[in-house]
């Protein structure tokens, strides 16, 4: 019940800004006894939950007219092949724990440092040559670690003023969905497929409802500092657990 409640809360918070919640799911699942020390289990279940939440988030932001295809497509073109490659790669043991810890700490810092800022004026869609390095690197990281990449993509778009927050949310949702699918397919293509259908049957409805609630209210939930700080705590605890494991403590 505690695990499902945490997944529900993460789905609400992340979907409110167009994210699937991959880094949050990794944090919570890595603390559970379900995953053990198997990075493939963590990645594939994170991607699966991402597909559900990012899909419903994209649907809501798109229906409200916030999706800008000219912004999303170039990032997808650059990222999808790399997400597939990242998912195909077998990254185990110390390397995976190190990468996961770094991502969790990054996610915690971004959430803690984020402010309720509305960039009402955007500089416009970037040129393709500007997009390629970002899309490719985020896609590869997503595939290797087991996230959709929204935790990296959204700050990049906002800091460069390429779009307003809700347009970024729509693009992030599409980006996360496609890259999660590419990572999952790449992982399966390498002969690694460990989805626990019993867990999926229980967890998917929970995050679906959470994603529906969060994305319906748009970016409103993400501005609640208390919820953000609680999530930061979960991310840091999970990262700390991994770091202590690396140190043999």
Secondary structure as UniProt FT lines:
FT   HELIX           2..15
FT   TURN            16..18
FT   HELIX           22..31
FT   TURN            33..37
FT   HELIX           39..63
FT   TURN            64..65
FT   HELIX           69..88
FT   HELIX           93..113
FT   HELIX           128..145
FT   HELIX           150..159
FT   TURN            160..161
FT   HELIX           165..189
FT   TURN            190..191
FT   HELIX           197..216
FT   TURN            217..220
FT   HELIX           221..223
FT   HELIX           225..246
FT   TURN            247..248
//
